[in-house]
Amino acid sequence: MTKSASAWLPGSAGELVQGVISGCPFHLTLPVALYGRTTVVFGGESVLPWGWKARGALADLLAYHGRIHELSHLSFSMENPLPPGKGMGSSTVDICGVLYAAARCLGIPLSVESVARHALAVEPTNGLFIPGIGMFDHRQGRCLESVGSLPGMRVAVLDAGGSVDTRAFNERADLLDLNQRKEESIIQALELALRGLGLGDTAMVGRAATLSALANQPILPKPRLPELIETALAGGAAGVSAAHSGTVIGILYDMQSEQAQSGVERLLNAFACYELLFWTQTVGGGVQWRTSPLTP
């Protein structure tokens, strides 16, 4: 049994595609190189107070394995660059990070299916813990699949301001009806995305993200999104992603694009309702590890 473990998980620039098909909610992940780190130590003192989400998921894991008594012996620290309530996977990074780190620290086997089960015991969860690009039912975990890897893209994460509570959003009484109304567009976006992932085609992946972002406008509108998309595409962007239950959008560019910097500057000048949060790039999802022995 290791005495401590640190788990790194990537954040998200919204989702590549999100909706409901045949009554099953799902999303395709869009992980980016903004990593949060969670370190769990058996013994010692927490650097930060326990968040209720992380503690709840960890308690569920330990109770499942008959080891709930060990909860009081664990301490942890978190470094998370992702602002909460924006749709960038901040809670997912904390919840899944503590599950992975604690399981490794305590010698508990943990599959991605187990992570999904214990995370969903707390709240709807982004599939960022799935290696590569994940297709995941973020509400009940009925589908969980790695569907390939993204072509490398530069991403400018823009924010429209405000925040969204994940649990409250997913409890909206009108959510299922609104998702069903956009099902045809989401089927088209999913097919386009899967084909683009298989071919490594940045333009095709960008079109899929754009289609899904526009389809989500009746559910959670982003300010002036159709106009912004038109301007972004004219400036060399491959597409625009949206946080379907958050406030951010991602302007997606080919890694070799020479127009990315100037294109985003023009967007920010033309659309003052947005601010630039991060420049980043796409990566694969899934946990990354660092471990160290507890210093005597």
Residue, then its C-alpha position, 0 to 999 in steps of 0.5 A: m500500500t502506498k502512503s500517498a498518491s497524486a492524480w492529475l485529470p484534465g479540464s474541458a472546453g465544454e463538450l464536443v457533442q451533448g444531447v439525448i438520443s433515444g432517451c439516453p443523455f450523453h456527451l462526447t468529452l473535449p479534454v484540454a491541457l488544464y490539469g487539476r491535481t489531487t493528492v491523498v495522504f494516509g494520515g497528516e493534515s489537509v491543506l484544504p478543507w474537504g469539499w462536500k462533493a469530493r468527500g461524498a464520492l470518497a465515502d461512497l467508494l470506501a463504503y462500497h469496499g467496507r472501509i468507511h472507517e478509513l475516511s478519518h485517516l485520509s487527508f488531501s490537497m487539491e490544485n485546480p486551475l479551473p473556475p467552478g460553474k463554467g462548464m470546464g469540469s472543475s467538479t469532475v476533476d476534484i471528485c474523480g481526482v480524489l477517487y483515483a488518488a485515494a484508491r491508489c493510496l489505499g490499494i483499492p482497485l478502481s476501473v473507469e466504470s467504478v469511478a463513474r458509479h461513485a462520481l454519479a452518486v454525488e452529481p452528474t459528471n463529465g467523462l473526462f476520466i475516460p481515456g482518449i475521447g469519452m462517450f458518456d451518459h453523464r446522468q446515469g452512466r448507461c453508456l461509457e466508451s472511449v471513442g478515439s482521440l482528438p486531432g491536436m487543436r489549439v483552443a481559446v476558452l472564452d467566458a460569457g460570465g456568470s455560473v451554472d449549478t450542475r445539479a440544478f441544471n440537470e433537474r430542470a423540468d423542461l430539460l428532457d423536452l428541450n433535448q428531444r427537440k434537438e435530437e435530429s441535430i445531435i444525431q447529425a453532430l455525433e455522426l460527424a464527430l465520430r467520423g472526424l475522430g476516426l479520420g483525424d479531421t480537424a475541420m470535421v470535428g470542428r463542424a460537429a462541435t459547432l452544430s452541437a453548440l448551436a443546437n444547445q442555444p434554446i437550452l442554455p444560450k450563449p450571447r450572440l453565438p451564431e454571429l460569433i461563430e460566423t466571425a470565428l469561422a471567417g477568421g480561420a477557426a475550425g469550429v466552436s464548442a460550447a459548455h452545454s451546462g456552463t458559460v464557456i465556449g471554445i474557439l477551436y483551431d488547427m495546431q498549425s493555424e497562423q490565424a489563431q491569435s489574431g482571430v481571437e483578438r478580433l473576436l474579443n474586440a467585436f464581442a465585448c460580452y466575452e473574455l479570454l480565460f485560457w489559451t490551451q490545447t486538446v489532450g486525451g482524457g483519463v488519469q495521469w499519475r504521480t506517487s511518492p512515499l510518505t516522508p517519515 
